[in-house]
Amino acid sequence: MSPSDTEDIPPRGDPAASRPLRLEAPPRSAPERPIEVVVAEKNPLLQGAVVRLLQGDGRFVVLAVAADGERFLTAVERFAFDIGLIGWEMPYLNGPGVLEKLRPLPQPKPRILVYTGSPDPDIPRRAMALGAAGFCTKAGPPEKLLDALAQVAAGRMVFPFVDVARLDTRPLDHLTGRERQLLAALADGLTNAQMAERLGISLNTVKFHLKNLFEKLGITNRAQAVAAYLKAQER
C-alpha cells in the first residue's frame, strides 16, 4: 500500500479510528424559483409556440401573454415578474414605445428581452440604448432564446456586437433627412396631404415615412411626435 493510500486513515490509537466511516451526500439545496416570464407577441401562432417552448423547459413559467405593447404594460402594472419577452413591431405600442414607458418606472421592474424577426441590423443598438437587457433574433434556433432568457434572468446582458460609442445619442439623431422634414411639418400642423404637396411626394410615401418615424421614436400619434420635436428643440 502506498503512502497516498493511507494518508486519510487516522493513526492507531486515535479515537476517530474506532468510529465507523460515514459517507454522507451533500445537503440538497432548495429548488430554485422558476423564472417568471410575460410574452408580448402579435402573431397568435408564434405566441403558442413560444409558450410551449418555455413551459417545456423547467426553468420558466409563463404568467401571461399579450398581443401588443399596451396589454404588456397592463401586465407590468398587475404582476411582478422577472422577464418581459417582447416583439419590436407590435400594434398600438411597439417595442421602442414599451421600453420608453418602462424607463422611468422604479425598481423592481421586469428585465426586457427583445425577440424579433426584423432584419434591421440597428435594432440591438437601439434596444440597448432604450434600456433592454437583451436581444434575440427569431432566425436563430429555439435553444438560443432559452439561453438568452436564462442569461438575462441571471443578471447578464445578451446582445450581438453593439457600437457602444453610438448609444449616447438623441432619438432624433436616428431619423433620416426625409423623416426630419416630416417631423418639422407635423410641428407646423400640416396634414398628410399638405406634407405631400410641400415635399413633392405621394401621400402613400408620406404615410410610409411617418410609420417609420413613429417606430423610431417609440410613439403612436402625431401629438407625441410634435412633443418629441419640441423637446429636442429645447436641448
LODOTOR-221515 format. One line per field, with one value per residue: residue number from 1; residue in one letter; x, y, z negated of N, C-alpha, C in turn. Coordinates in steps of 0.05 Angstrom, whole numbers, plus 32768, in hexadecimal, padded with zeros to 4 digits. Each point is the difference from the previous one (the first is absolute). Layout:
// residues N
resi	c(NUM ...)
resn	c(A ...)
n_x	c(X ...)
n_y	c(Y ...)
n_z	c(Z ...)
ca_x	c(X ...)
ca_y	c(Y ...)
ca_z	c(Z ...)
c_x	c(X ...)
c_y	c(Y ...)
c_z	c(Z ...)
***
This chain:
// residues 235
resi	c(1 2 3 4 5 6 7 8 9 10 11 12 13 14 15 16 17 18 19 20 21 22 23 24 25 26 27 28 29 30 31 32 33 34 35 36 37 38 39 40 41 42 43 44 45 46 47 48 49 50 51 52 53 54 55 56 57 58 59 60 61 62 63 64 65 66 67 68 69 70 71 72 73 74 75 76 77 78 79 80 81 82 83 84 85 86 87 88 89 90 91 92 93 94 95 96 97 98 99 100 101 102 103 104 105 106 107 108 109 110 111 112 113 114 115 116 117 118 119 120 121 122 123 124 125 126 127 128 129 130 131 132 133 134 135 136 137 138 139 140 141 142 143 144 145 146 147 148 149 150 151 152 153 154 155 156 157 158 159 160 161 162 163 164 165 166 167 168 169 170 171 172 173 174 175 176 177 178 179 180 181 182 183 184 185 186 187 188 189 190 191 192 193 194 195 196 197 198 199 200 201 202 203 204 205 206 207 208 209 210 211 212 213 214 215 216 217 218 219 220 221 222 223 224 225 226 227 228 229 230 231 232 233 234 235)
resn	c(M S P S D T E D I P P R G D P A A S R P L R L E A P P R S A P E R P I E V V V A E K N P L L Q G A V V R L L Q G D G R F V V L A V A A D G E R F L T A V E R F A F D I G L I G W E M P Y L N G P G V L E K L R P L P Q P K P R I L V Y T G S P D P D I P R R A M A L G A A G F C T K A G P P E K L L D A L A Q V A A G R M V F P F V D V A R L D T R P L D H L T G R E R Q L L A A L A D G L T N A Q M A E R L G I S L N T V K F H L K N L F E K L G I T N R A Q A V A A Y L K A Q E R)
n_x	c(8011 7FFB 8012 7FFC 8002 8013 8004 7FE9 800F 7FEF 8014 800F 7FEB 7FFC 7FF1 8009 8016 7FF5 7FFD 7FE9 800A 7FF7 7FF5 7FFF 7FE9 800A 7FF8 7FE8 8006 7FF2 7FEC 800D 7FF9 7FEA 800C 7FF4 7FF1 7FFF 7FF1 800C 7FED 8002 8012 7FE6 8008 800E 7FEA 7FF0 8010 8001 7FE6 7FFB 8011 7FF6 7FE7 800B 800A 800A 8010 7FEC 7FF1 7FEC 8001 8007 7FED 800E 7FEC 8004 800D 7FE8 7FF9 8017 7FFD 7FE9 800E 8010 7FE9 7FF8 8016 800D 8011 800F 7FF4 8002 7FF4 800A 7FED 800A 7FF3 7FF1 7FE6 7FF4 8012 8014 8015 8008 7FE6 8000 8018 7FF6 7FE9 8010 800E 7FEB 7FF7 7FF9 8016 7FF9 800B 7FF0 8012 8009 7FF6 800C 7FEA 800F 7FF0 8000 8005 7FF4 8019 7FF1 7FEE 8014 800C 7FEA 7FFD 801A 7FFF 7FEB 8014 7FFF 7FFB 7FF2 800B 7FEB 800B 7FE9 8015 8006 800E 7FEC 8015 8004 7FE6 7FFF 8016 7FF6 7FE9 800E 800E 7FEA 7FF3 8017 7FF6 8003 800F 7FED 8015 7FFB 8015 8004 7FFF 800C 8012 7FED 8003 8012 7FE9 7FF7 7FE6 7FFF 8016 7FEC 7FF5 7FF4 800D 7FF4 8007 8017 7FFF 7FF8 8013 8010 7FF8 8003 8017 8000 7FF6 8011 7FED 7FFA 7FE9 7FFF 8008 7FEE 7FEE 8006 8002 7FE9 7FF3 7FFC 7FE5 8002 8010 7FEE 7FEC 800F 8008 7FE6 7FFA 8015 7FF7 7FE7 8008 8010 7FEB 7FF5 7FF2 7FE7 8005 7FF2 7FEF 8005 7FFC 7FEC 7FF7 8007 7FF4 7FEC 8000 8004 7FEE 7FF7 800B)
n_y	c(7FE8 8011 8013 8003 7FE5 8008 8015 7FF6 7FEB 8003 800A 7FE9 7FFB 800B 800E 8010 7FF0 8003 8018 7FF6 7FFA 8019 7FF7 801A 7FFF 8013 8011 7FF9 8010 8014 7FF5 8009 8019 7FF7 8004 8015 7FF9 8018 7FF4 8011 7FF4 800E 7FED 7FF9 7FF8 8016 800D 7FEF 8004 801A 8001 7FF0 8010 8016 7FF8 7FF8 8017 7FEF 800F 7FFE 8015 7FFD 8018 800C 8004 8013 800B 8013 8016 800A 7FE8 8000 801B 7FF7 7FEC 8013 800D 7FE9 7FF8 7FF0 8004 7FEC 7FF5 8015 7FED 8015 8004 8006 7FF1 8010 7FF8 8017 7FF0 8009 7FF1 8013 8000 7FE5 7FFF 8013 7FF2 7FEB 8010 8011 7FE8 8001 7FF8 7FE7 7FFC 7FF5 7FEE 800E 7FEB 800D 7FF5 8003 8000 8019 8005 8014 8004 8016 7FEC 7FEE 8011 8003 7FE5 7FFE 8013 7FF1 7FF1 7FF3 7FE8 7FFC 7FF3 7FF5 7FF6 8003 8009 8002 7FEB 7FF1 7FF0 8010 7FFF 7FE6 7FFE 8010 7FF3 7FEA 800A 800A 7FEA 7FF8 8015 7FF0 800F 7FFC 8007 8002 8002 8012 8014 7FFD 8008 7FF1 7FF6 8012 7FFB 8016 7FFA 801B 7FF8 7FEF 8018 7FF9 800B 7FED 7FEE 800D 8000 7FE7 7FFC 800F 7FF2 7FEA 800B 8004 7FE8 7FF8 7FFC 7FE6 8009 8011 7FEC 7FF0 8014 8006 7FE6 8002 7FF3 7FE7 7FFE 7FEC 8010 8013 7FEF 7FF8 8019 8007 7FEA 8003 8019 7FF8 7FEC 8010 8010 7FE8 800C 8009 801A 8012 8000 7FE7 7FFF 8011 7FF2 7FEA 800B 8009 7FE8 7FF6 8012 7FF6 7FEB)
n_z	c(8000 8011 7FF9 8019 7FFD 7FEF 800F 8007 7FFA 7FEB 7FF1 7FFB 7FF2 8018 7FEF 8013 7FF9 7FE8 800C 8006 8018 8002 8016 7FFE 800E 800F 7FEE 8007 8014 7FF5 800E 8015 7FFB 800E 8017 7FF6 8016 800B 8013 8010 800E 8017 8006 8002 8019 8002 7FF8 800D 8016 7FFA 7FFB 8015 800D 7FF5 8004 8016 7FF8 7FEE 800E 8011 7FF9 8011 7FF7 8017 8013 800D 800E 7FEE 8005 8007 800B 800C 8005 8008 800C 8008 8004 800B 800D 7FEE 8014 8009 8016 8010 800E 800E 8012 8018 8012 7FF1 8001 8004 7FF6 800E 8007 8012 8007 7FFF 800C 8010 8000 8004 800F 7FFD 8004 7FE7 7FF4 7FFF 8017 8013 8003 8015 800D 8014 800B 8016 8015 7FF7 8019 7FF3 800A 8000 8001 8001 800F 800F 8000 8003 8013 8005 7FF9 8018 7FF6 8016 8013 800D 8016 800D 800E 7FE6 7FF7 7FF9 8002 8014 8005 7FFB 800E 8014 7FFD 7FFF 8015 800C 7FFB 8009 800D 8016 8010 8012 800D 801A 800F 7FEE 8011 7FE8 8012 800C 7FE8 7FF9 800D 800C 7FF9 8002 7FF3 7FFB 8002 8016 8015 800E 7FED 8000 801A 8000 7FEF 800E 8015 7FF1 7FF8 801A 7FF9 8012 8011 8002 8009 7FEC 7FF0 800C 7FFF 7FE7 7FFB 800F 7FED 8004 7FFE 8011 800D 7FFD 8006 8014 8006 7FFD 800D 8010 8004 7FFF 8010 800D 7FFD 8006 8014 7FFC 7FFB 800D 7FEC 7FFD 801B 7FFF 7FEB 800E 8015 7FF2 7FF5 8019 8007 7FE9 800B)
ca_x	c(7FEF 8010 7FF9 7FE8 7FE8 7FFB 8003 7FE7 7FF8 800A 8015 7FF6 7FFD 7FF0 7FE4 7FF1 8003 7FEB 7FE6 7FFB 8002 7FE6 8000 7FE6 7FFC 7FFC 7FE4 7FF4 7FF7 7FE4 7FFD 7FFE 7FE5 7FFF 8002 7FE5 8002 7FE8 8006 7FF1 8004 7FE8 7FF8 7FF5 800E 801A 7FFA 7FFD 801A 8012 7FF6 8007 801D 8007 7FF3 800D 801A 7FFA 800A 7FEF 7FE3 7FF4 7FEA 7FEC 8007 7FF3 8002 800B 800F 7FEF 7FF8 8018 8003 7FEB 800B 8015 7FF2 7FF1 8011 801D 800D 801D 8008 7FED 800A 7FEF 8007 8008 7FEA 7FE7 7FEB 7FF9 8019 8015 8015 800D 7FEE 8000 8018 7FFF 7FED 800B 8019 7FFD 7FF3 8013 8006 8007 7FF0 800B 8015 7FF3 800E 7FF3 8000 7FF4 800A 8007 801B 800E 8017 8004 7FED 800E 800B 7FEA 7FF5 8012 7FFF 7FE6 7FFF 7FFB 8015 800A 7FF5 8003 7FF3 7FEF 800C 8011 7FF3 7FF2 8012 800C 7FED 8000 8019 7FFF 7FEE 800D 8016 7FF4 7FF6 8018 800B 8012 7FF5 8004 7FFE 8016 8012 7FF3 8013 7FF6 8006 7FE9 7FE9 7FF9 7FF7 7FE4 7FEF 7FFE 8018 7FFD 7FED 800B 7FF9 7FE4 7FF0 8002 7FEE 7FE5 7FFC 7FFC 7FE6 7FEC 8000 7FF3 7FE4 7FF7 7FF3 800F 7FFE 8010 801C 8007 8003 8018 8019 8000 7FFF 7FE5 7FF4 8009 801C 7FFE 7FF7 8016 8015 7FF5 8000 801B 8006 7FF3 800D 801A 7FFD 7FF1 7FE8 7FE9 7FEE 800D 8005 8019 8016 8005 800D 801C 800E 8003 8013 801A 8008 8008 801B)
ca_y	c(8018 8018 8015 800F 7FF0 7FFF 801A 8009 7FED 800A 7FEE 7FEC 800C 8018 7FF9 8000 7FE7 7FED 8008 7FF7 8014 8007 8010 800E 8011 801C 8007 800B 801C 8003 8005 801C 8009 8003 801B 8008 800F 8009 8001 8013 7FF7 8006 7FE9 7FEC 7FE6 8002 8001 7FE5 7FF2 800A 7FF6 7FE3 7FFD 8008 7FEF 7FE6 8002 8003 8019 8017 7FFE 8016 800B 800C 8005 8018 8002 801A 800D 800B 7FEA 7FF9 8013 7FF9 7FEA 800B 800C 7FEC 7FEA 8003 7FEA 8003 8008 8005 7FF8 8011 8005 801B 800C 7FF7 8014 8013 800A 7FEE 7FFA 8018 800E 7FF2 8005 801C 8003 7FF2 800D 8010 7FF1 7FF8 7FE3 7FEC 7FFE 7FE9 8003 7FFC 7FF3 8005 7FE8 8009 7FF5 8017 7FFF 8019 7FFA 8014 7FFC 7FFA 8019 8011 7FF3 8004 801C 8005 7FF2 7FE3 7FF0 7FED 7FFE 7FE6 8000 7FE9 7FEF 7FED 7FE8 8005 7FFE 801A 8010 7FF6 8007 801D 8006 7FF7 8012 8019 7FFB 7FFE 801B 8007 800C 7FEE 800E 7FFD 8017 801B 8016 800F 801C 800C 7FFD 8019 8012 8008 7FF1 800C 7FFB 7FE7 8005 8008 801C 8002 7FFE 801A 8013 7FFA 8006 801D 8007 7FF9 8015 8017 7FFA 7FF8 7FE6 7FEF 800A 8019 7FF8 7FF5 8016 8010 7FF1 7FF5 7FE3 7FF5 7FFD 7FE6 8003 800E 7FEC 7FEE 800C 8006 7FE6 7FFC 8015 7FF9 7FE8 8008 8011 7FF1 800E 7FF5 8013 8019 8011 7FF7 8008 801D 8003 7FF8 8015 8018 7FF9 8000 801C 800D 7FF7)
ca_z	c(8000 8002 7FED 8009 7FF9 7FE3 7FF4 7FF4 7FEB 7FE6 7FF4 7FED 7FE6 8002 7FFB 8019 800E 7FF8 800A 801C 8015 800B 8018 8001 8017 7FF9 7FFD 8018 7FFE 8007 801D 8007 8009 801D 800C 8009 8019 800E 801C 8011 801C 800F 8010 7FEE 8003 7FF3 7FE4 7FF6 8002 7FEB 7FE6 7FFD 7FFD 7FE5 7FEC 8002 7FF2 7FE4 7FF3 8006 7FFF 800E 7FF0 8010 801C 800A 801D 8008 7FEB 7FEC 7FED 7FF0 7FEA 7FEC 7FF0 7FEF 7FEA 7FF1 7FF6 7FFC 800E 8004 801B 8015 801A 8010 801C 8006 8010 7FF5 8003 7FEA 7FF4 8009 7FED 7FF6 7FEE 7FE6 7FF2 7FF8 7FE9 7FE9 7FF6 7FE8 7FEB 7FEB 7FFC 8014 8018 800F 8015 801A 8016 8019 8010 8019 801A 8011 800A 7FFB 7FEF 7FEB 7FE9 7FE6 7FF4 7FF7 7FE8 7FE9 7FF9 7FF3 7FE6 8001 7FF4 8013 801B 800C 8019 8005 8014 7FF3 7FF5 7FE6 7FE9 7FFD 7FF0 7FE5 7FF3 7FFC 7FEA 7FE8 7FFA 7FF7 7FE4 7FEE 7FFD 8015 8018 8017 801A 8013 7FFE 8001 7FFF 7FE9 8004 800C 7FEF 7FF3 8015 7FFD 8012 801B 800F 8010 8016 801A 8007 8007 7FE8 7FF2 800E 7FF9 7FE4 7FFF 800B 7FEC 7FEC 800C 8001 801B 8004 8012 801B 8002 7FFF 801B 8013 7FFA 8006 801B 7FFF 7FFF 7FE6 7FF5 7FF7 7FE6 7FEB 7FFC 7FF0 7FE5 7FF2 7FF8 7FEC 7FE7 7FF5 7FF6 7FE8 7FEC 7FFC 800F 800C 8009 7FE9 7FF4 8012 7FFC 7FE6 8002 8010 7FEF 7FEA 800C 8005 7FE7 7FF8)
c_x	c(8012 7FF8 7FE7 7FE7 7FF8 7FFF 7FE6 7FF6 800C 8014 7FF3 7FFF 7FF0 7FE3 7FEF 8001 7FEA 7FE5 7FFC 8002 7FE5 8003 7FE5 7FFF 7FFD 7FE3 7FF5 7FF7 7FE3 7FFD 7FFD 7FE4 8001 8002 7FE5 8002 7FE4 8008 7FEE 8007 7FE6 7FF5 7FF5 800E 801B 7FFD 7FFF 801A 8013 7FF7 8007 801D 8008 7FF5 800D 801C 7FFA 8009 7FEC 7FE3 7FF5 7FE8 7FE9 800B 7FF1 8004 800C 800D 7FEF 7FF7 8018 8004 7FEA 8009 8015 7FF3 7FF3 8011 801C 800C 801C 8007 7FE8 800C 7FEE 800A 8009 7FEA 7FE6 7FEB 7FFC 8019 8016 8015 800E 7FED 7FFD 8018 8001 7FEF 800B 8017 7FFC 7FF5 8015 8005 7FEF 7FED 800C 8017 7FF3 8014 7FF0 8004 7FF2 800C 8007 801D 8010 8018 8004 7FEF 800F 800B 7FEA 7FF3 8011 7FFF 7FE6 7FFD 7FFA 8018 800B 7FF1 8004 7FF0 7FEF 800C 8012 7FF0 7FF2 8013 800E 7FEE 8000 801A 8001 7FEF 800D 8017 7FF6 7FF6 8017 800D 8013 7FF1 8008 7FFB 8015 8011 7FF1 8015 7FF7 8006 7FE8 7FE7 7FF6 7FF8 7FE3 7FEF 7FFF 8019 7FFE 7FEE 800F 7FF8 7FE3 7FEF 8002 7FEE 7FE3 7FFA 7FFD 7FE5 7FE9 7FFF 7FF3 7FE2 7FF6 7FF3 8012 8000 8011 801E 8009 8004 8019 8019 8001 8001 7FE3 7FF6 8009 801D 8001 7FF9 8016 8015 7FF6 8000 801C 8008 7FF4 800E 801B 7FFE 7FF1 7FE6 7FEA 7FEE 800F 8006 801A 8018 8007 800D 801D 8010 8006 8014 801C 800A 8009 801D 8015)
c_y	c(8019 8015 8010 7FF2 8002 801C 800A 7FEE 800A 7FED 7FEE 800E 801A 7FF9 7FFF 7FE5 7FEC 8007 7FF6 8017 8005 8012 800E 8011 801D 8007 800C 801D 8001 8005 801E 8007 8003 801D 8007 8013 8009 8005 8015 7FFA 8003 7FE8 7FE9 7FE5 8000 8002 7FE4 7FF0 8008 7FF6 7FE3 7FFC 8006 7FED 7FE4 8000 8006 801A 8017 7FFA 801A 800A 800B 8004 8018 8002 801A 800D 800C 7FEB 7FF7 8012 7FFC 7FE9 800A 800D 7FEC 7FEC 800A 7FE7 8007 800C 8005 7FF9 800E 8001 801D 800F 7FF4 8016 8011 800C 7FEC 7FFC 8019 8010 7FF4 8007 801D 8003 7FF2 800F 800F 7FF0 7FF7 7FE2 7FF6 8000 7FEA 8009 7FF9 7FF3 8005 7FE8 8007 7FF3 8016 7FFE 8019 7FFC 8014 7FFC 7FF9 801A 8011 7FF4 8004 801D 8007 7FF0 7FE3 7FF1 7FEC 8001 7FE4 8000 7FE6 7FED 7FEB 7FE8 8006 7FFF 801B 8012 7FF7 8009 801E 8008 7FF8 8013 801B 7FFD 7FFF 801B 8008 800E 7FEE 800F 7FF7 8019 801A 8015 8012 801D 800F 7FFF 801B 8014 8007 7FF1 800B 7FFC 7FE8 8005 8006 801D 8004 7FFE 8019 8015 7FFC 8007 801F 8008 7FF9 8016 8019 7FFC 7FF7 7FE5 7FF0 800A 8019 7FFA 7FF5 8016 8010 7FF2 7FF4 7FE2 7FF6 7FFD 7FE5 8001 800F 7FED 7FEC 800C 8006 7FE6 7FFB 8014 7FF9 7FE9 8008 8010 7FF2 800E 7FF5 8015 801B 8012 7FF8 8007 801D 8005 7FF8 8015 8019 7FFB 8001 801C 800E 7FFA 8012)
c_z	c(8000 7FEC 8008 7FF9 7FE3 7FF4 7FF3 7FE9 7FE6 7FF4 7FEB 7FE4 8000 7FFC 801A 800F 7FF9 800A 801D 8013 800C 8018 8003 8019 7FF7 7FFE 801A 7FFB 8008 801E 8006 800A 801E 8008 800C 8017 8009 801D 800E 801D 8010 8010 7FEF 8002 7FF2 7FE1 7FF4 8000 7FEA 7FE5 7FFC 7FFC 7FE3 7FEB 8001 7FF4 7FE3 7FF3 8002 7FFB 800D 7FF0 8011 801C 800A 801E 8009 7FE7 7FEA 7FEB 7FF0 7FE8 7FEB 7FEF 7FED 7FE7 7FED 7FF2 7FFA 800E 8007 801B 8011 801B 8014 801D 8004 800F 7FF5 8004 7FE7 7FF3 8007 7FEB 7FF5 7FED 7FE5 7FF0 7FF5 7FE7 7FE7 7FF3 7FE6 7FE8 7FEB 8000 7FE9 8018 8011 8013 801A 8014 8019 8012 801A 8018 8013 800A 7FFB 7FED 7FEA 7FE8 7FE6 7FF3 7FF5 7FE7 7FE8 7FF6 7FF1 7FE6 8000 7FF4 8014 801B 800B 801A 8003 8015 7FF3 7FF6 7FE5 7FE8 7FFB 7FEF 7FE3 7FF1 7FFA 7FE8 7FE5 7FF8 7FF6 7FE3 7FEC 7FFD 8015 8017 8018 801A 8013 7FFE 8005 7FFE 7FE9 8002 800B 7FEE 7FF5 8015 7FFB 8014 801C 8011 8012 8019 801A 8005 8007 7FE7 7FEF 800D 7FF8 7FE2 7FFD 800C 7FED 7FEB 800B 8003 801B 8000 8012 801D 8004 8000 801B 8014 7FFA 8009 801C 8001 7FFF 7FE3 7FF3 7FF6 7FE5 7FEA 7FFA 7FED 7FE4 7FEF 7FF5 7FEA 7FE5 7FF2 7FF4 7FE7 7FEA 7FF9 8011 800D 8006 7FE8 7FF2 8011 7FFC 7FE5 8001 800F 7FEE 7FEA 800B 8005 7FE7 7FF8 800E)
***
